[in-house]
Structures are given as C-alpha cells and as structure tokens.
Amino acid sequence: MINNKTVETRIERLVLGIPRLVAIDGPLIGRTFYLDESVVSIGREWSNHIILEDQFVSRHHCVLRNEVAHCGIEDLNSANGTYVNGERVRASSLREGTIIQIGISTFVFRLQNPEEAIALSQNRIAAQDGHSSSDEIRLE
C-alpha cells in the first residue's frame, strides 16, 4: 500500500510524523505501511490499500482514519471482527503501541517519537554538509 505522492523516502516519512502500521505477525510480518492518506482500507479484496489474503478477513474488513489530531480504526461489519489490544471493537482510537489484529495478522500502530524526529533532522542536516554518513541515522 505505500502511496508516496508527496513523501519520497522513509526518513522523510518519519521526520514528517506520518503514522504507520508495522506487521508483527502473519503473512506480511516485517512490512511497514505508512498511513499517508486520510482513509486507508484493509481487506481481502484488491481494491483495498492493505490487502490481506486470509480467509478470516472480509473483502472490506476495516478502515483506518488519519485525521489531524486523531487516528482511529473502524470495523466495517466484518464477519470475524477487528481487535484492538485484544478486544473486539466496532471503532477505536489508536495510540502509540496499539496492537491491532485482523484475521491471522497482527500490527502495531506507531507514531513518531519526538526524539526520533530531532535526531533524524540533525543527522540529515549534517549529512547535507558532508559531516555525517547514512549509517549514523537510526530509524528504529
């Protein structure tokens, strides 16, 4: 799903503070999905932003809403439900570290840490001056 119309690199997405889902279990384990759209759909059908090929996932399972000061998840009346921190929900707010389970997939919701933004910005400025190497930038 990464639709990078305005943000090109992982470092830029982190510096700009775009929320993200990190797959920690299931077929997409290790993948990061940046929530760079106001609404991100998740489901089994190919028209979704994040596609989960899983018999326990509905064609249009849930949506994530990325608003200015709030991120949330809404179940779209899926057959098997959407779980936030182990509890089945119809809708829920998302905070740093929230665990989301959809079918056999588990994701952690991440926001940018302020310290991460400062460190990345300083390293990026130093790199432009030629005084820093890219391996000094820690992304996580």
N, CA, C and O atoms as a GROMACS GRO file, in nm:
protein
  560
    1MET      N    1   0.082  -0.119   0.000
    1MET     CA    2   0.000   0.000   0.000
    1MET      C    3   0.085   0.123   0.000
    1MET      O    4   0.015   0.224   0.005
    2ILE      N    5   0.195   0.144  -0.003
    2ILE     CA    6   0.255   0.275   0.020
    2ILE      C    7   0.232   0.363  -0.101
    2ILE      O    8   0.284   0.336  -0.209
    3ASN      N    9   0.154   0.468  -0.082
    3ASN     CA   10   0.126   0.562  -0.189
    3ASN      C   11   0.205   0.689  -0.159
    3ASN      O   12   0.162   0.771  -0.079
    4ASN      N   13   0.318   0.704  -0.223
    4ASN     CA   14   0.411   0.812  -0.190
    4ASN      C   15   0.398   0.928  -0.287
    4ASN      O   16   0.495   0.962  -0.356
    5LYS      N   17   0.284   0.989  -0.294
    5LYS     CA   18   0.265   1.101  -0.385
    5LYS      C   19   0.343   1.224  -0.341
    5LYS      O   20   0.396   1.298  -0.424
    6THR      N   21   0.351   1.246  -0.209
    6THR     CA   22   0.416   1.367  -0.161
    6THR      C   23   0.540   1.340  -0.078
    6THR      O   24   0.622   1.430  -0.059
    7VAL      N   25   0.556   1.221  -0.029
    7VAL     CA   26   0.668   1.189   0.059
    7VAL      C   27   0.746   1.074  -0.004
    7VAL      O   28   0.691   0.967  -0.028
    8GLU      N   29   0.874   1.097  -0.030
    8GLU     CA   30   0.951   1.002  -0.109
    8GLU      C   31   1.029   0.896  -0.031
    8GLU      O   32   1.034   0.781  -0.074
    9THR      N   33   1.090   0.932   0.080
    9THR     CA   34   1.177   0.837   0.147
    9THR      C   35   1.126   0.804   0.286
    9THR      O   36   1.046   0.877   0.343
   10ARG      N   37   1.175   0.694   0.340
   10ARG     CA   38   1.138   0.652   0.474
   10ARG      C   39   1.179   0.758   0.576
   10ARG      O   40   1.104   0.786   0.670
   11ILE      N   41   1.294   0.816   0.559
   11ILE     CA   42   1.340   0.920   0.652
   11ILE      C   43   1.245   1.039   0.649
   11ILE      O   44   1.209   1.092   0.754
   12GLU      N   45   1.203   1.082   0.530
   12GLU     CA   46   1.110   1.194   0.520
   12GLU      C   47   0.977   1.160   0.585
   12GLU      O   48   0.918   1.245   0.652
   13ARG      N   49   0.927   1.038   0.567
   13ARG     CA   50   0.801   0.999   0.630
   13ARG      C   51   0.813   1.003   0.781
   13ARG      O   52   0.720   1.047   0.848
   14LEU      N   53   0.927   0.958   0.836
   14LEU     CA   54   0.947   0.962   0.980
   14LEU      C   55   0.958   1.104   1.032
   14LEU      O   56   0.898   1.139   1.134
   15VAL      N   57   1.034   1.187   0.961
   15VAL     CA   58   1.053   1.325   1.004
   15VAL      C   59   0.920   1.400   1.001
   15VAL      O   60   0.893   1.480   1.090
   16LEU      N   61   0.838   1.374   0.901
   16LEU     CA   62   0.709   1.441   0.891
   16LEU      C   63   0.606   1.384   0.987
   16LEU      O   64   0.498   1.441   1.003
   17GLY      N   65   0.637   1.272   1.051
   17GLY     CA   66   0.549   1.215   1.152
   17GLY      C   67   0.428   1.142   1.099
   17GLY      O   68   0.322   1.147   1.161
   18ILE      N   69   0.440   1.076   0.987
   18ILE     CA   70   0.328   1.002   0.932
   18ILE      C   71   0.310   0.873   1.013
   18ILE      O   72   0.404   0.794   1.025
   19PRO      N   73   0.190   0.851   1.069
   19PRO     CA   74   0.166   0.728   1.144
   19PRO      C   75   0.184   0.606   1.055
   19PRO      O   76   0.174   0.616   0.932
   20ARG      N   77   0.211   0.492   1.116
   20ARG     CA   78   0.236   0.372   1.038
   20ARG      C   79   0.189   0.248   1.112
   20ARG      O   80   0.178   0.247   1.235
   21LEU      N   81   0.162   0.144   1.035
   21LEU     CA   82   0.133   0.012   1.089
   21LEU      C   83   0.252  -0.076   1.058
   21LEU      O   84   0.301  -0.077   0.945
   22VAL      N   85   0.298  -0.150   1.157
   22VAL     CA   86   0.407  -0.244   1.138
   22VAL      C   87   0.351  -0.384   1.162
   22VAL      O   88   0.299  -0.412   1.270
   23ALA      N   89   0.362  -0.471   1.062
   23ALA     CA   90   0.313  -0.608   1.075
   23ALA      C   91   0.410  -0.686   1.164
   23ALA      O   92   0.529  -0.699   1.132
   24ILE      N   93   0.358  -0.739   1.275
   24ILE     CA   94   0.443  -0.814   1.368
   24ILE      C   95   0.410  -0.962   1.370
   24ILE      O   96   0.480  -1.040   1.433
   25ASP      N   97   0.303  -1.002   1.300
   25ASP     CA   98   0.270  -1.144   1.287
   25ASP      C   99   0.179  -1.160   1.166
   25ASP      O  100   0.103  -1.069   1.132
   26GLY      N  101   0.187  -1.275   1.103
   26GLY     CA  102   0.105  -1.303   0.987
   26GLY      C  103   0.186  -1.296   0.859
   26GLY      O  104   0.308  -1.281   0.863
   27PRO      N  105   0.119  -1.309   0.744
   27PRO     CA  106   0.188  -1.316   0.615
   27PRO      C  107   0.268  -1.191   0.578
   27PRO      O  108   0.361  -1.200   0.497
   28LEU      N  109   0.234  -1.076   0.633
   28LEU     CA  110   0.304  -0.952   0.598
   28LEU      C  111   0.408  -0.913   0.703
   28LEU      O  112   0.455  -0.799   0.703
   29ILE      N  113   0.446  -1.004   0.791
   29ILE     CA  114   0.537  -0.974   0.901
   29ILE      C  115   0.661  -0.899   0.851
   29ILE      O  116   0.722  -0.936   0.750
   30GLY      N  117   0.695  -0.794   0.924
   30GLY     CA  118   0.811  -0.714   0.890
   30GLY      C  119   0.782  -0.597   0.796
   30GLY      O  120   0.868  -0.510   0.780
   31ARG      N  121   0.666  -0.594   0.735
   31ARG     CA  122   0.631  -0.484   0.644
   31ARG      C  123   0.577  -0.365   0.723
   31ARG      O  124   0.511  -0.382   0.825
   32THR      N  125   0.606  -0.245   0.674
   32THR     CA  126   0.558  -0.122   0.734
   32THR      C  127   0.466  -0.053   0.633
   32THR      O  128   0.501  -0.040   0.516
   33PHE      N  129   0.350  -0.010   0.680
   33PHE     CA  130   0.253   0.058   0.596
   33PHE      C  131   0.233   0.199   0.651
   33PHE      O  132   0.182   0.216   0.762
   34TYR      N  133   0.273   0.298   0.572
   34TYR     CA  134   0.259   0.438   0.614
   34TYR      C  135   0.118   0.486   0.584
   34TYR      O  136   0.067   0.468   0.474
   35LEU      N  137   0.056   0.546   0.684
   35LEU     CA  138  -0.082   0.593   0.672
   35LEU      C  139  -0.081   0.736   0.620
   35LEU      O  140  -0.116   0.830   0.692
   36ASP      N  141  -0.041   0.750   0.494
   36ASP     CA  142  -0.023   0.881   0.434
   36ASP      C  143  -0.148   0.929   0.360
   36ASP      O  144  -0.142   1.027   0.286
   37GLU      N  145  -0.260   0.862   0.380
   37GLU     CA  146  -0.388   0.903   0.323
   37GLU      C  147  -0.484   0.925   0.440
   37GLU      O  148  -0.462   0.870   0.548
   38SER      N  149  -0.588   1.002   0.420
   38SER     CA  150  -0.683   1.028   0.529
   38SER      C  151  -0.764   0.903   0.566
   38SER      O  152  -0.804   0.888   0.681
   39VAL      N  153  -0.786   0.815   0.469
   39VAL     CA  154  -0.855   0.688   0.495
   39VAL      C  155  -0.776   0.578   0.426
   39VAL      O  156  -0.745   0.588   0.307
   40VAL      N  157  -0.744   0.473   0.502
   40VAL     CA  158  -0.672   0.358   0.450
   40VAL      C  159  -0.759   0.235   0.474
   40VAL      O  160  -0.795   0.205   0.588
   41SER      N  161  -0.792   0.165   0.367
   41SER     CA  162  -0.879   0.048   0.378
   41SER      C  163  -0.796  -0.080   0.388
   41SER      O  164  -0.689  -0.092   0.328
   42ILE      N  165  -0.849  -0.174   0.465
   42ILE     CA  166  -0.784  -0.304   0.483
   42ILE      C  167  -0.888  -0.412   0.454
   42ILE      O  168  -1.002  -0.404   0.501
   43GLY      N  169  -0.848  -0.512   0.376
   43GLY     CA  170  -0.939  -0.621   0.345
   43GLY      C  171  -0.877  -0.719   0.248
   43GLY      O  172  -0.761  -0.706   0.209
   44ARG      N  173  -0.956  -0.817   0.211
   44ARG     CA  174  -0.910  -0.925   0.123
   44ARG      C  175  -0.915  -0.885  -0.024
   44ARG      O  176  -0.839  -0.938  -0.105
   45GLU      N  177  -1.004  -0.794  -0.060
   45GLU     CA  178  -1.022  -0.755  -0.200
   45GLU      C  179  -0.909  -0.664  -0.248
   45GLU      O  180  -0.851  -0.588  -0.170
   46TRP      N  181  -0.877  -0.673  -0.376
   46TRP     CA  182  -0.765  -0.599  -0.434
   46TRP      C  183  -0.783  -0.449  -0.436
   46TRP      O  184  -0.687  -0.376  -0.457
   47SER      N  185  -0.904  -0.400  -0.414
   47SER     CA  186  -0.928  -0.255  -0.415
   47SER      C  187  -0.884  -0.187  -0.285
   47SER      O  188  -0.886  -0.064  -0.277
   48ASN      N  189  -0.846  -0.264  -0.184
   48ASN     CA  190  -0.802  -0.208  -0.056
   48ASN      C  191  -0.660  -0.157  -0.064
   48ASN      O  192  -0.581  -0.201  -0.148
   49HIS      N  193  -0.627  -0.064   0.025
   49HIS     CA  194  -0.490  -0.014   0.034
   49HIS      C  195  -0.396  -0.121   0.089
   49HIS      O  196  -0.285  -0.139   0.038
   50ILE      N  197  -0.440  -0.191   0.193
   50ILE     CA  198  -0.363  -0.302   0.251
   50ILE      C  199  -0.444  -0.428   0.228
   50ILE      O  200  -0.556  -0.441   0.277
   51ILE      N  201  -0.386  -0.521   0.154
   51ILE     CA  202  -0.456  -0.644   0.115
   51ILE      C  203  -0.406  -0.759   0.200
   51ILE      O  204  -0.287  -0.787   0.206
   52LEU      N  205  -0.500  -0.824   0.267
   52LEU     CA  206  -0.468  -0.940   0.349
   52LEU      C  207  -0.534  -1.063   0.287
   52LEU      O  208  -0.656  -1.080   0.294
   53GLU      N  209  -0.454  -1.147   0.227
   53GLU     CA  210  -0.504  -1.270   0.166
   53GLU      C  211  -0.519  -1.373   0.278
   53GLU      O  212  -0.427  -1.448   0.308
   54ASP      N  213  -0.639  -1.373   0.337
   54ASP     CA  214  -0.665  -1.452   0.457
   54ASP      C  215  -0.814  -1.483   0.459
   54ASP      O  216  -0.896  -1.392   0.445
   55GLN      N  217  -0.849  -1.609   0.475
   55GLN     CA  218  -0.990  -1.650   0.476
   55GLN      C  219  -1.070  -1.590   0.592
   55GLN      O  220  -1.193  -1.586   0.587
   56PHE      N  221  -1.001  -1.544   0.696
   56PHE     CA  222  -1.068  -1.486   0.812
   56PHE      C  223  -1.086  -1.334   0.800
   56PHE      O  224  -1.134  -1.269   0.893
   57VAL      N  225  -1.047  -1.278   0.686
   57VAL     CA  226  -1.057  -1.134   0.661
   57VAL      C  227  -1.168  -1.111   0.558
   57VAL      O  228  -1.173  -1.179   0.455
   58SER      N  229  -1.256  -1.015   0.586
   58SER     CA  230  -1.364  -0.982   0.492
   58SER      C  231  -1.309  -0.906   0.373
   58SER      O  232  -1.199  -0.851   0.377
   59ARG      N  233  -1.387  -0.903   0.265
   59ARG     CA  234  -1.343  -0.831   0.145
   59ARG      C  235  -1.312  -0.686   0.176
   59ARG      O  236  -1.212  -0.632   0.130
   60HIS      N  237  -1.397  -0.622   0.254
   60HIS     CA  238  -1.376  -0.485   0.303
   60HIS      C  239  -1.388  -0.494   0.455
   60HIS      O  240  -1.497  -0.479   0.510
   61HIS      N  241  -1.277  -0.518   0.522
   61HIS     CA  242  -1.276  -0.554   0.663
   61HIS      C  243  -1.286  -0.432   0.756
   61HIS      O  244  -1.372  -0.426   0.843
   62CYS      N  245  -1.195  -0.334   0.737
   62CYS     CA  246  -1.193  -0.217   0.825
   62CYS      C  247  -1.123  -0.101   0.755
   62CYS      O  248  -1.062  -0.117   0.649
   63VAL      N  249  -1.134   0.016   0.816
   63VAL     CA  250  -1.064   0.134   0.766
   63VAL      C  251  -0.991   0.202   0.881
   63VAL      O  252  -1.036   0.200   0.996
   64LEU      N  253  -0.879   0.262   0.847
   64LEU     CA  254  -0.805   0.346   0.940
   64LEU      C  255  -0.828   0.489   0.895
   64LEU      O  256  -0.816   0.521   0.777
   65ARG      N  257  -0.860   0.575   0.991
   65ARG     CA  258  -0.882   0.716   0.961
   65ARG      C  259  -0.770   0.798   1.023
   65ARG      O  260  -0.746   0.792   1.144
   66ASN      N  261  -0.701   0.873   0.939
   66ASN     CA  262  -0.587   0.955   0.982
   66ASN      C  263  -0.629   1.100   0.971
   66ASN      O  264  -0.622   1.162   0.865
   67GLU      N  265  -0.674   1.156   1.085
   67GLU     CA  266  -0.716   1.294   1.089
   67GLU      C  267  -0.608   1.377   1.156
   67GLU      O  268  -0.512   1.320   1.209
   68VAL      N  269  -0.620   1.507   1.156
   68VAL     CA  270  -0.516   1.597   1.203
   68VAL      C  271  -0.464   1.560   1.342
   68VAL      O  272  -0.343   1.542   1.359
   69ALA      N  273  -0.550   1.548   1.440
   69ALA     CA  274  -0.504   1.522   1.577
   69ALA      C  275  -0.549   1.386   1.628
   69ALA      O  276  -0.541   1.360   1.748
   70HIS      N  277  -0.595   1.299   1.539
   70HIS     CA  278  -0.654   1.174   1.585
   70HIS      C  279  -0.641   1.066   1.478
   70HIS      O  280  -0.662   1.093   1.359
   71CYS      N  281  -0.607   0.946   1.520
   71CYS     CA  282  -0.610   0.830   1.431
   71CYS      C  283  -0.704   0.728   1.493
   71CYS      O  284  -0.705   0.708   1.614
   72GLY      N  285  -0.782   0.664   1.409
   72GLY     CA  286  -0.876   0.566   1.459
   72GLY      C  287  -0.895   0.452   1.360
   72GLY      O  288  -0.854   0.460   1.245
   73ILE      N  289  -0.959   0.346   1.408
   73ILE     CA  290  -0.989   0.231   1.326
   73ILE      C  291  -1.138   0.202   1.338
   73ILE      O  292  -1.196   0.218   1.445
   74GLU      N  293  -1.199   0.160   1.228
   74GLU     CA  294  -1.342   0.130   1.227
   74GLU      C  295  -1.364  -0.001   1.154
   74GLU      O  296  -1.322  -0.017   1.039
   75ASP      N  297  -1.428  -0.096   1.221
   75ASP     CA  298  -1.464  -0.223   1.159
   75ASP      C  299  -1.582  -0.200   1.066
   75ASP      O  300  -1.674  -0.125   1.099
   76LEU      N  301  -1.579  -0.264   0.950
   76LEU     CA  302  -1.686  -0.245   0.850
   76LEU      C  303  -1.783  -0.363   0.852
   76LEU      O  304  -1.815  -0.420   0.748
   77ASN      N  305  -1.828  -0.400   0.972
   77ASN     CA  306  -1.919  -0.514   0.991
   77ASN      C  307  -1.859  -0.643   0.937
   77ASN      O  308  -1.928  -0.723   0.874
   78SER      N  309  -1.731  -0.663   0.962
   78SER     CA  310  -1.664  -0.784   0.917
   78SER      C  311  -1.717  -0.906   0.992
   78SER      O  312  -1.766  -0.895   1.104
   79ALA      N  313  -1.707  -1.020   0.929
   79ALA     CA  314  -1.758  -1.144   0.988
   79ALA      C  315  -1.679  -1.184   1.113
   79ALA      O  316  -1.738  -1.230   1.211
   80ASN      N  317  -1.548  -1.168   1.110
   80ASN     CA  318  -1.463  -1.215   1.220
   80ASN      C  319  -1.410  -1.105   1.311
   80ASN      O  320  -1.338  -1.134   1.407
   81GLY      N  321  -1.444  -0.982   1.284
   81GLY     CA  322  -1.412  -0.874   1.374
   81GLY      C  323  -1.272  -0.816   1.360
   81GLY      O  324  -1.183  -0.875   1.298
   82THR      N  325  -1.257  -0.699   1.420
   82THR     CA  326  -1.130  -0.627   1.429
   82THR      C  327  -1.101  -0.614   1.578
   82THR      O  328  -1.188  -0.576   1.656
   83TYR      N  329  -0.978  -0.647   1.616
   83TYR     CA  330  -0.940  -0.647   1.758
   83TYR      C  331  -0.834  -0.542   1.785
   83TYR      O  332  -0.735  -0.531   1.712
   84VAL      N  333  -0.856  -0.465   1.890
   84VAL     CA  334  -0.761  -0.363   1.934
   84VAL      C  335  -0.721  -0.398   2.076
   84VAL      O  336  -0.805  -0.404   2.166
   85ASN      N  337  -0.592  -0.423   2.095
   85ASN     CA  338  -0.539  -0.464   2.225
   85ASN      C  339  -0.619  -0.581   2.284
   85ASN      O  340  -0.648  -0.584   2.404
   86GLY      N  341  -0.653  -0.677   2.198
   86GLY     CA  342  -0.720  -0.799   2.241
   86GLY      C  343  -0.870  -0.792   2.255
   86GLY      O  344  -0.933  -0.892   2.289
   87GLU      N  345  -0.929  -0.676   2.230
   87GLU     CA  346  -1.073  -0.658   2.247
   87GLU      C  347  -1.138  -0.630   2.112
   87GLU      O  348  -1.093  -0.544   2.036
   88ARG      N  349  -1.247  -0.704   2.084
   88ARG     CA  350  -1.320  -0.679   1.959
   88ARG      C  351  -1.385  -0.542   1.965
   88ARG      O  352  -1.450  -0.507   2.064
   89VAL      N  353  -1.367  -0.463   1.858
   89VAL     CA  354  -1.419  -0.327   1.856
   89VAL      C  355  -1.497  -0.300   1.728
   89VAL      O  356  -1.475  -0.362   1.625
   90ARG      N  357  -1.588  -0.207   1.739
   90ARG     CA  358  -1.657  -0.152   1.621
   90ARG      C  359  -1.578  -0.032   1.571
   90ARG      O  360  -1.560  -0.013   1.451
   91ALA      N  361  -1.529   0.049   1.667
   91ALA     CA  362  -1.443   0.164   1.636
   91ALA      C  363  -1.357   0.190   1.759
   91ALA      O  364  -1.398   0.164   1.872
   92SER      N  365  -1.236   0.241   1.733
   92SER     CA  366  -1.145   0.267   1.844
   92SER      C  367  -1.042   0.370   1.804
   92SER      O  368  -1.003   0.379   1.687
   93SER      N  369  -0.998   0.449   1.901
   93SER     CA  370  -0.885   0.540   1.880
   93SER      C  371  -0.757   0.460   1.882
   93SER      O  372  -0.748   0.355   1.946
   94LEU      N  373  -0.656   0.510   1.812
   94LEU     CA  374  -0.525   0.444   1.809
   94LEU      C  375  -0.422   0.533   1.875
   94LEU      O  376  -0.418   0.654   1.853
   95ARG      N  377  -0.339   0.471   1.957
   95ARG     CA  378  -0.229   0.540   2.024
   95ARG      C  379  -0.100   0.465   1.995
   95ARG      O  380  -0.103   0.351   1.949
   96GLU      N  381   0.011   0.529   2.023
   96GLU     CA  382   0.142   0.466   2.007
   96GLU      C  383   0.142   0.329   2.075
   96GLU      O  384   0.109   0.317   2.193
   97GLY      N  385   0.179   0.226   1.998
   97GLY     CA  386   0.191   0.092   2.054
   97GLY      C  387   0.064   0.009   2.054
   97GLY      O  388   0.065  -0.105   2.099
   98THR      N  389  -0.047   0.064   2.004
   98THR     CA  390  -0.173  -0.011   1.998
   98THR      C  391  -0.153  -0.135   1.911
   98THR      O  392  -0.093  -0.127   1.804
   99ILE      N  393  -0.203  -0.249   1.959
   99ILE     CA  394  -0.195  -0.375   1.884
   99ILE      C  395  -0.328  -0.397   1.814
   99ILE      O  396  -0.434  -0.391   1.876
  100ILE      N  397  -0.322  -0.422   1.683
  100ILE     CA  398  -0.440  -0.444   1.601
  100ILE      C  399  -0.432  -0.584   1.542
  100ILE      O  400  -0.330  -0.621   1.482
  101GLN      N  401  -0.538  -0.662   1.558
  101GLN     CA  402  -0.542  -0.796   1.498
  101GLN      C  403  -0.658  -0.804   1.401
  101GLN      O  404  -0.773  -0.773   1.434
  102ILE      N  405  -0.624  -0.847   1.279
  102ILE     CA  406  -0.721  -0.864   1.172
  102ILE      C  407  -0.694  -1.002   1.113
  102ILE      O  408  -0.590  -1.023   1.051
  103GLY      N  409  -0.787  -1.094   1.131
  103GLY     CA  410  -0.763  -1.231   1.087
  103GLY      C  411  -0.641  -1.287   1.157
  103GLY      O  412  -0.629  -1.278   1.279
  104ILE      N  413  -0.548  -1.346   1.080
  104ILE     CA  414  -0.427  -1.403   1.140
  104ILE      C  415  -0.312  -1.303   1.144
  104ILE      O  416  -0.200  -1.338   1.182
  105SER      N  417  -0.339  -1.179   1.104
  105SER     CA  418  -0.235  -1.076   1.102
  105SER      C  419  -0.243  -0.986   1.225
  105SER      O  420  -0.351  -0.953   1.273
  106THR      N  421  -0.125  -0.949   1.276
  106THR     CA  422  -0.116  -0.859   1.389
  106THR      C  423  -0.026  -0.743   1.351
  106THR      O  424   0.081  -0.762   1.293
  107PHE      N  425  -0.070  -0.622   1.385
  107PHE     CA  426   0.003  -0.500   1.355
  107PHE      C  427   0.022  -0.420   1.484
  107PHE      O  428  -0.057  -0.431   1.577
  108VAL      N  429   0.127  -0.340   1.487
  108VAL     CA  430   0.143  -0.242   1.593
  108VAL      C  431   0.135  -0.104   1.529
  108VAL      O  432   0.197  -0.079   1.425
  109PHE      N  433   0.058  -0.015   1.592
  109PHE     CA  434   0.042   0.122   1.543
  109PHE      C  435   0.155   0.206   1.599
  109PHE      O  436   0.180   0.206   1.720
  110ARG      N  437   0.224   0.277   1.511
  110ARG     CA  438   0.338   0.360   1.552
  110ARG      C  439   0.317   0.504   1.512
  110ARG      O  440   0.271   0.535   1.402
  111LEU      N  441   0.351   0.591   1.605
  111LEU     CA  442   0.361   0.734   1.579
  111LEU      C  443   0.508   0.768   1.592
  111LEU      O  444   0.585   0.690   1.647
  112GLN      N  445   0.545   0.880   1.545
  112GLN     CA  446   0.685   0.921   1.556
  112GLN      C  447   0.714   0.971   1.696
  112GLN      O  448   0.634   1.045   1.754
  113ASN      N  449   0.826   0.931   1.751
  113ASN     CA  450   0.873   0.984   1.878
  113ASN      C  451   0.939   1.119   1.853
  113ASN      O  452   1.012   1.132   1.754
  114PRO      N  453   0.917   1.220   1.937
  114PRO     CA  454   0.980   1.350   1.917
  114PRO      C  455   1.133   1.340   1.911
  114PRO      O  456   1.196   1.411   1.832
  115GLU      N  457   1.193   1.252   1.992
  115GLU     CA  458   1.339   1.237   1.991
  115GLU      C  459   1.386   1.184   1.856
  115GLU      O  460   1.493   1.223   1.808
  116GLU      N  461   1.306   1.096   1.796
  116GLU     CA  462   1.341   1.040   1.666
  116GLU      C  463   1.344   1.151   1.560
  116GLU      O  464   1.433   1.154   1.476
  117ALA      N  465   1.246   1.240   1.564
  117ALA     CA  466   1.239   1.350   1.467
  117ALA      C  467   1.360   1.441   1.481
  117ALA      O  468   1.419   1.481   1.381
  118ILE      N  469   1.396   1.475   1.603
  118ILE     CA  470   1.510   1.564   1.626
  118ILE      C  471   1.638   1.498   1.578
  118ILE      O  472   1.718   1.562   1.508
  119ALA      N  473   1.660   1.372   1.612
  119ALA     CA  474   1.782   1.302   1.572
  119ALA      C  475   1.791   1.290   1.421
  119ALA      O  476   1.898   1.312   1.363
  120LEU      N  477   1.679   1.254   1.356
  120LEU     CA  478   1.680   1.242   1.211
  120LEU      C  479   1.706   1.376   1.144
  120LEU      O  480   1.782   1.385   1.048
  121SER      N  481   1.643   1.480   1.194
  121SER     CA  482   1.662   1.613   1.136
  121SER      C  483   1.807   1.658   1.150
  121SER      O  484   1.864   1.712   1.055
  122GLN      N  485   1.867   1.638   1.267
  122GLN     CA  486   2.006   1.678   1.289
  122GLN      C  487   2.100   1.598   1.199
  122GLN      O  488   2.192   1.656   1.141
  123ASN      N  489   2.079   1.469   1.188
  123ASN     CA  490   2.164   1.387   1.102
  123ASN      C  491   2.148   1.424   0.956
  123ASN      O  492   2.244   1.424   0.879
  124ARG      N  493   2.025   1.456   0.917
  124ARG     CA  494   2.001   1.494   0.778
  124ARG      C  495   2.072   1.625   0.744
  124ARG      O  496   2.132   1.636   0.637
  125ILE      N  497   2.065   1.723   0.834
  125ILE     CA  498   2.134   1.850   0.812
  125ILE      C  499   2.284   1.827   0.806
  125ILE      O  500   2.352   1.882   0.719
  126ALA      N  501   2.336   1.746   0.898
  126ALA     CA  502   2.480   1.717   0.900
  126ALA      C  503   2.521   1.644   0.772
  126ALA      O  504   2.628   1.671   0.718
  127ALA      N  505   2.437   1.553   0.724
  127ALA     CA  506   2.469   1.479   0.603
  127ALA      C  507   2.476   1.573   0.482
  127ALA      O  508   2.559   1.554   0.393
  128GLN      N  509   2.390   1.674   0.479
  128GLN     CA  510   2.392   1.769   0.368
  128GLN      C  511   2.522   1.850   0.369
  128GLN      O  512   2.568   1.893   0.264
  129ASP      N  513   2.579   1.870   0.488
  129ASP     CA  514   2.706   1.942   0.500
  129ASP      C  515   2.826   1.850   0.478
  129ASP      O  516   2.941   1.895   0.477
  130GLY      N  517   2.798   1.720   0.461
  130GLY     CA  518   2.906   1.624   0.438
  130GLY      C  519   2.974   1.575   0.564
  130GLY      O  520   3.083   1.519   0.555
  131HIS      N  521   2.916   1.595   0.680
  131HIS     CA  522   2.980   1.555   0.805
  131HIS      C  523   2.918   1.432   0.870
  131HIS      O  524   2.956   1.396   0.981
  132SER      N  525   2.823   1.367   0.804
  132SER     CA  526   2.756   1.252   0.863
  132SER      C  527   2.733   1.148   0.755
  132SER      O  528   2.707   1.182   0.640
  133SER      N  529   2.742   1.021   0.792
  133SER     CA  530   2.713   0.914   0.697
  133SER      C  531   2.574   0.860   0.724
  133SER      O  532   2.522   0.875   0.834
  134SER      N  533   2.516   0.797   0.625
  134SER     CA  534   2.378   0.747   0.639
  134SER      C  535   2.367   0.637   0.743
  134SER      O  536   2.259   0.618   0.799
  135ASP      N  537   2.475   0.565   0.773
  135ASP     CA  538   2.465   0.461   0.873
  135ASP      C  539   2.460   0.517   1.015
  135ASP      O  540   2.444   0.440   1.110
  136GLU      N  541   2.472   0.647   1.032
  136GLU     CA  542   2.457   0.710   1.163
  136GLU      C  543   2.309   0.738   1.194
  136GLU      O  544   2.274   0.768   1.308
  137ILE      N  545   2.225   0.729   1.093
  137ILE     CA  546   2.084   0.757   1.112
  137ILE      C  547   2.015   0.630   1.159
  137ILE      O  548   2.016   0.529   1.089
  138ARG      N  549   1.956   0.636   1.276
  138ARG     CA  550   1.883   0.522   1.330
  138ARG      C  551   1.734   0.543   1.306
  138ARG      O  552   1.677   0.644   1.346
  139LEU      N  553   1.673   0.446   1.240
  139LEU     CA  554   1.533   0.460   1.205
  139LEU      C  555   1.443   0.397   1.308
  139LEU      O  556   1.328   0.441   1.321
  140GLU      N  557   1.486   0.298   1.383
  140GLU     CA  558   1.401   0.237   1.483
  140GLU      C  559   1.485   0.169   1.587
  140GLU      O  560   1.431   0.111   1.681
   0.00000   0.00000   0.00000
